[in-house]
Amino acid sequence: MPILIPGRFPTLDEVEDALVAEALKRAKGNQGVAATLLGLSRPALNRRLARRAARVEP
């Protein structure tokens, strides 16, 4: 899955967010399945989702 952002190189956070979003989409929102697709445990995925939410909230 190419992640292209014209004009600049994506940050690691941007790439991680895109991969997590794609895994959740393919898993139809099932976090356990998404974690498996990403090679993570479900708790590890939940930590990443919490960190992502903390970055997004003002």
Distance bins in CASP14 RR format, pairs under 12 A and 6 or more apart:
PFRMAT RR
TARGET T0000
AUTHOR 0000-0000-0000
RMODE 2
METHOD distances of the structure
MODEL  1
1 15 0 0 0 0 0 1 0 0 0 0 0
1 18 1 0 0 1 0 0 0 0 0 0 0
1 19 1 0 0 1 0 0 0 0 0 0 0
1 21 0 0 0 0 0 1 0 0 0 0 0
1 22 1 0 0 1 0 0 0 0 0 0 0
1 23 0 0 0 0 0 1 0 0 0 0 0
1 25 0 0 0 0 0 1 0 0 0 0 0
1 26 0 0 0 0 0 1 0 0 0 0 0
1 37 0 0 0 0 0 1 0 0 0 0 0
2 10 0 0 0 0 0 1 0 0 0 0 0
2 15 0 0 0 0 0 1 0 0 0 0 0
2 18 0 0 0 0 0 1 0 0 0 0 0
2 22 0 0 0 0 0 1 0 0 0 0 0
3 9 0 0 0 0 0 1 0 0 0 0 0
3 10 1 0 1 0 0 0 0 0 0 0 0
3 11 0 0 0 0 0 1 0 0 0 0 0
3 12 0 0 0 0 0 1 0 0 0 0 0
3 14 1 0 0 1 0 0 0 0 0 0 0
3 15 1 0 1 0 0 0 0 0 0 0 0
3 16 0 0 0 0 0 1 0 0 0 0 0
3 17 0 0 0 0 1 0 0 0 0 0 0
3 18 1 0 1 0 0 0 0 0 0 0 0
3 19 0 0 0 0 1 0 0 0 0 0 0
3 21 0 0 0 0 0 1 0 0 0 0 0
3 22 0 0 0 0 1 0 0 0 0 0 0
4 10 0 0 0 0 1 0 0 0 0 0 0
4 14 0 0 0 0 0 1 0 0 0 0 0
4 15 0 0 0 0 0 1 0 0 0 0 0
4 18 0 0 0 0 0 1 0 0 0 0 0
5 11 0 0 0 0 1 0 0 0 0 0 0
5 14 1 0 0 1 0 0 0 0 0 0 0
5 15 0 0 0 0 1 0 0 0 0 0 0
5 17 0 0 0 0 0 1 0 0 0 0 0
5 18 0 0 0 0 1 0 0 0 0 0 0
8 14 0 0 0 0 1 0 0 0 0 0 0
9 15 0 0 0 0 1 0 0 0 0 0 0
10 16 0 0 0 0 1 0 0 0 0 0 0
10 17 0 0 0 0 1 0 0 0 0 0 0
10 18 1 0 0 1 0 0 0 0 0 0 0
10 19 0 0 0 0 0 1 0 0 0 0 0
11 17 0 0 0 0 1 0 0 0 0 0 0
11 18 0 0 0 0 0 1 0 0 0 0 0
11 55 0 0 0 0 0 1 0 0 0 0 0
12 18 0 0 0 0 0 1 0 0 0 0 0
12 19 0 0 0 0 0 1 0 0 0 0 0
12 48 0 0 0 0 0 1 0 0 0 0 0
12 51 0 0 0 0 0 1 0 0 0 0 0
12 55 0 0 0 0 0 1 0 0 0 0 0
13 19 0 0 0 0 0 1 0 0 0 0 0
13 20 0 0 0 0 0 1 0 0 0 0 0
13 48 0 0 0 0 0 1 0 0 0 0 0
13 51 0 0 0 0 1 0 0 0 0 0 0
13 52 1 0 0 1 0 0 0 0 0 0 0
13 54 0 0 0 0 0 1 0 0 0 0 0
13 55 1 0 0 1 0 0 0 0 0 0 0
13 56 0 0 0 0 0 1 0 0 0 0 0
14 20 0 0 0 0 0 1 0 0 0 0 0
14 21 0 0 0 0 0 1 0 0 0 0 0
14 52 0 0 0 0 0 1 0 0 0 0 0
14 55 0 0 0 0 0 1 0 0 0 0 0
15 21 0 0 0 0 0 1 0 0 0 0 0
15 22 0 0 0 0 0 1 0 0 0 0 0
16 22 0 0 0 0 0 1 0 0 0 0 0
16 23 0 0 0 0 0 1 0 0 0 0 0
16 38 0 0 0 0 1 0 0 0 0 0 0
16 40 0 0 0 0 0 1 0 0 0 0 0
16 44 0 0 0 0 0 1 0 0 0 0 0
16 45 0 0 0 0 0 1 0 0 0 0 0
16 47 0 0 0 0 0 1 0 0 0 0 0
16 48 1 0 0 1 0 0 0 0 0 0 0
16 49 0 0 0 0 0 1 0 0 0 0 0
16 51 0 0 0 0 1 0 0 0 0 0 0
16 52 1 0 0 1 0 0 0 0 0 0 0
16 55 0 0 0 0 0 1 0 0 0 0 0
17 23 0 0 0 0 0 1 0 0 0 0 0
17 24 0 0 0 0 0 1 0 0 0 0 0
17 48 0 0 0 0 1 0 0 0 0 0 0
17 49 0 0 0 0 1 0 0 0 0 0 0
17 51 0 0 0 0 0 1 0 0 0 0 0
17 52 1 0 1 0 0 0 0 0 0 0 0
17 53 0 0 0 0 0 1 0 0 0 0 0
17 55 0 0 0 0 1 0 0 0 0 0 0
17 56 0 0 0 0 1 0 0 0 0 0 0
18 24 0 0 0 0 0 1 0 0 0 0 0
18 25 0 0 0 0 0 1 0 0 0 0 0
18 38 0 0 0 0 0 1 0 0 0 0 0
18 52 0 0 0 0 0 1 0 0 0 0 0
19 25 0 0 0 0 0 1 0 0 0 0 0
19 26 0 0 0 0 0 1 0 0 0 0 0
19 34 0 0 0 0 1 0 0 0 0 0 0
19 35 0 0 0 0 0 1 0 0 0 0 0
19 37 0 0 0 0 1 0 0 0 0 0 0
19 38 1 0 0 1 0 0 0 0 0 0 0
19 39 0 0 0 0 0 1 0 0 0 0 0
19 40 0 0 0 0 0 1 0 0 0 0 0
19 45 0 0 0 0 0 1 0 0 0 0 0
19 48 0 0 0 0 1 0 0 0 0 0 0
19 52 0 0 0 0 0 1 0 0 0 0 0
20 26 0 0 0 0 0 1 0 0 0 0 0
20 27 0 0 0 0 0 1 0 0 0 0 0
20 29 0 0 0 0 0 1 0 0 0 0 0
20 31 0 0 0 0 1 0 0 0 0 0 0
20 34 1 0 0 1 0 0 0 0 0 0 0
20 35 0 0 0 0 1 0 0 0 0 0 0
20 37 0 0 0 0 1 0 0 0 0 0 0
20 38 1 0 0 1 0 0 0 0 0 0 0
20 39 0 0 0 0 0 1 0 0 0 0 0
20 40 0 0 0 0 1 0 0 0 0 0 0
20 44 0 0 0 0 0 1 0 0 0 0 0
20 45 1 0 0 1 0 0 0 0 0 0 0
20 46 0 0 0 0 0 1 0 0 0 0 0
20 47 0 0 0 0 0 1 0 0 0 0 0
20 48 1 0 0 1 0 0 0 0 0 0 0
20 49 1 0 0 1 0 0 0 0 0 0 0
20 50 0 0 0 0 0 1 0 0 0 0 0
20 51 0 0 0 0 0 1 0 0 0 0 0
20 52 1 0 0 1 0 0 0 0 0 0 0
20 53 0 0 0 0 0 1 0 0 0 0 0
21 27 0 0 0 0 0 1 0 0 0 0 0
21 29 0 0 0 0 0 1 0 0 0 0 0
21 34 0 0 0 0 1 0 0 0 0 0 0
21 37 0 0 0 0 0 1 0 0 0 0 0
21 38 0 0 0 0 0 1 0 0 0 0 0
21 45 0 0 0 0 0 1 0 0 0 0 0
21 48 0 0 0 0 0 1 0 0 0 0 0
21 49 0 0 0 0 0 1 0 0 0 0 0
21 52 0 0 0 0 1 0 0 0 0 0 0
22 29 0 0 0 0 0 1 0 0 0 0 0
22 34 0 0 0 0 1 0 0 0 0 0 0
22 37 0 0 0 0 1 0 0 0 0 0 0
22 38 0 0 0 0 1 0 0 0 0 0 0
23 29 0 0 0 0 1 0 0 0 0 0 0
23 30 0 0 0 0 1 0 0 0 0 0 0
23 31 0 0 0 0 1 0 0 0 0 0 0
23 32 0 0 0 0 1 0 0 0 0 0 0
23 33 0 0 0 0 1 0 0 0 0 0 0
23 34 1 0 1 0 0 0 0 0 0 0 0
23 35 1 0 0 1 0 0 0 0 0 0 0
23 36 0 0 0 0 1 0 0 0 0 0 0
23 37 1 0 1 0 0 0 0 0 0 0 0
23 38 1 0 1 0 0 0 0 0 0 0 0
23 39 0 0 0 0 1 0 0 0 0 0 0
23 40 0 0 0 0 1 0 0 0 0 0 0
23 42 0 0 0 0 0 1 0 0 0 0 0
23 45 0 0 0 0 1 0 0 0 0 0 0
23 48 0 0 0 0 0 1 0 0 0 0 0
23 49 0 0 0 0 0 1 0 0 0 0 0
24 30 0 0 0 0 1 0 0 0 0 0 0
24 31 1 0 0 1 0 0 0 0 0 0 0
24 32 0 0 0 0 1 0 0 0 0 0 0
24 33 0 0 0 0 1 0 0 0 0 0 0
24 34 1 0 1 0 0 0 0 0 0 0 0
24 35 0 0 0 0 1 0 0 0 0 0 0
24 36 0 0 0 0 0 1 0 0 0 0 0
24 37 0 0 0 0 1 0 0 0 0 0 0
24 38 0 0 0 0 1 0 0 0 0 0 0
24 45 0 0 0 0 1 0 0 0 0 0 0
24 46 0 0 0 0 0 1 0 0 0 0 0
24 48 0 0 0 0 0 1 0 0 0 0 0
24 49 0 0 0 0 1 0 0 0 0 0 0
24 52 0 0 0 0 0 1 0 0 0 0 0
25 33 0 0 0 0 0 1 0 0 0 0 0
25 34 0 0 0 0 1 0 0 0 0 0 0
25 37 0 0 0 0 0 1 0 0 0 0 0
26 32 0 0 0 0 0 1 0 0 0 0 0
26 33 1 0 0 1 0 0 0 0 0 0 0
26 34 1 0 0 1 0 0 0 0 0 0 0
26 35 0 0 0 0 0 1 0 0 0 0 0
26 36 0 0 0 0 0 1 0 0 0 0 0
26 37 1 0 0 1 0 0 0 0 0 0 0
26 38 0 0 0 0 0 1 0 0 0 0 0
27 33 1 1 0 0 0 0 0 0 0 0 0
27 34 1 0 1 0 0 0 0 0 0 0 0
27 35 0 0 0 0 1 0 0 0 0 0 0
27 36 0 0 0 0 1 0 0 0 0 0 0
27 37 1 0 0 1 0 0 0 0 0 0 0
27 38 0 0 0 0 1 0 0 0 0 0 0
27 42 0 0 0 0 0 1 0 0 0 0 0
27 45 0 0 0 0 0 1 0 0 0 0 0
28 34 0 0 0 0 1 0 0 0 0 0 0
28 37 0 0 0 0 0 1 0 0 0 0 0
29 35 0 0 0 0 0 1 0 0 0 0 0
29 37 0 0 0 0 0 1 0 0 0 0 0
29 45 0 0 0 0 0 1 0 0 0 0 0
29 49 0 0 0 0 0 1 0 0 0 0 0
30 36 0 0 0 0 1 0 0 0 0 0 0
30 37 0 0 0 0 1 0 0 0 0 0 0
30 42 0 0 0 0 1 0 0 0 0 0 0
30 45 0 0 0 0 0 1 0 0 0 0 0
31 37 0 0 0 0 0 1 0 0 0 0 0
31 38 0 0 0 0 0 1 0 0 0 0 0
31 40 0 0 0 0 1 0 0 0 0 0 0
31 41 0 0 0 0 0 1 0 0 0 0 0
31 42 1 0 1 0 0 0 0 0 0 0 0
31 43 0 0 0 0 0 1 0 0 0 0 0
31 44 0 0 0 0 0 1 0 0 0 0 0
31 45 1 0 1 0 0 0 0 0 0 0 0
31 46 1 0 0 1 0 0 0 0 0 0 0
31 47 0 0 0 0 0 1 0 0 0 0 0
31 48 0 0 0 0 0 1 0 0 0 0 0
31 49 1 0 0 1 0 0 0 0 0 0 0
31 50 0 0 0 0 0 1 0 0 0 0 0
32 38 0 0 0 0 1 0 0 0 0 0 0
32 39 0 0 0 0 0 1 0 0 0 0 0
32 40 0 0 0 0 1 0 0 0 0 0 0
32 41 0 0 0 0 1 0 0 0 0 0 0
32 42 1 0 1 0 0 0 0 0 0 0 0
32 43 0 0 0 0 0 1 0 0 0 0 0
32 44 0 0 0 0 0 1 0 0 0 0 0
32 45 1 0 0 1 0 0 0 0 0 0 0
32 46 0 0 0 0 1 0 0 0 0 0 0
32 49 0 0 0 0 0 1 0 0 0 0 0
33 39 0 0 0 0 0 1 0 0 0 0 0
33 40 0 0 0 0 0 1 0 0 0 0 0
33 42 0 0 0 0 1 0 0 0 0 0 0
33 45 0 0 0 0 0 1 0 0 0 0 0
34 40 0 0 0 0 1 0 0 0 0 0 0
34 41 0 0 0 0 0 1 0 0 0 0 0
34 42 0 0 0 0 1 0 0 0 0 0 0
34 44 0 0 0 0 0 1 0 0 0 0 0
34 45 1 0 0 1 0 0 0 0 0 0 0
34 46 0 0 0 0 0 1 0 0 0 0 0
34 48 0 0 0 0 0 1 0 0 0 0 0
34 49 0 0 0 0 1 0 0 0 0 0 0
35 41 1 0 0 1 0 0 0 0 0 0 0
35 42 1 0 1 0 0 0 0 0 0 0 0
35 43 0 0 0 0 1 0 0 0 0 0 0
35 44 1 0 0 1 0 0 0 0 0 0 0
35 45 1 0 1 0 0 0 0 0 0 0 0
35 46 0 0 0 0 1 0 0 0 0 0 0
35 47 0 0 0 0 0 1 0 0 0 0 0
35 48 0 0 0 0 1 0 0 0 0 0 0
35 49 0 0 0 0 0 1 0 0 0 0 0
36 42 0 0 0 0 1 0 0 0 0 0 0
36 44 0 0 0 0 0 1 0 0 0 0 0
36 45 0 0 0 0 1 0 0 0 0 0 0
37 45 0 0 0 0 1 0 0 0 0 0 0
38 44 0 0 0 0 1 0 0 0 0 0 0
38 45 1 0 0 1 0 0 0 0 0 0 0
38 46 0 0 0 0 0 1 0 0 0 0 0
38 48 0 0 0 0 1 0 0 0 0 0 0
38 49 0 0 0 0 0 1 0 0 0 0 0
39 45 0 0 0 0 1 0 0 0 0 0 0
39 48 0 0 0 0 0 1 0 0 0 0 0
40 46 0 0 0 0 1 0 0 0 0 0 0
40 47 0 0 0 0 1 0 0 0 0 0 0
40 48 1 0 0 1 0 0 0 0 0 0 0
40 49 0 0 0 0 0 1 0 0 0 0 0
41 47 0 0 0 0 1 0 0 0 0 0 0
41 48 0 0 0 0 0 1 0 0 0 0 0
42 48 0 0 0 0 0 1 0 0 0 0 0
42 49 0 0 0 0 0 1 0 0 0 0 0
43 49 0 0 0 0 0 1 0 0 0 0 0
43 50 0 0 0 0 0 1 0 0 0 0 0
44 50 0 0 0 0 0 1 0 0 0 0 0
44 51 0 0 0 0 0 1 0 0 0 0 0
45 51 0 0 0 0 0 1 0 0 0 0 0
45 52 0 0 0 0 0 1 0 0 0 0 0
46 52 0 0 0 0 0 1 0 0 0 0 0
46 53 0 0 0 0 0 1 0 0 0 0 0
47 53 0 0 0 0 0 1 0 0 0 0 0
47 54 0 0 0 0 0 1 0 0 0 0 0
48 54 0 0 0 0 0 1 0 0 0 0 0
48 55 0 0 0 0 0 1 0 0 0 0 0
49 55 0 0 0 0 0 1 0 0 0 0 0
49 56 0 0 0 0 0 1 0 0 0 0 0
50 56 0 0 0 0 0 1 0 0 0 0 0
50 57 0 0 0 0 0 1 0 0 0 0 0
51 57 0 0 0 0 0 1 0 0 0 0 0
END
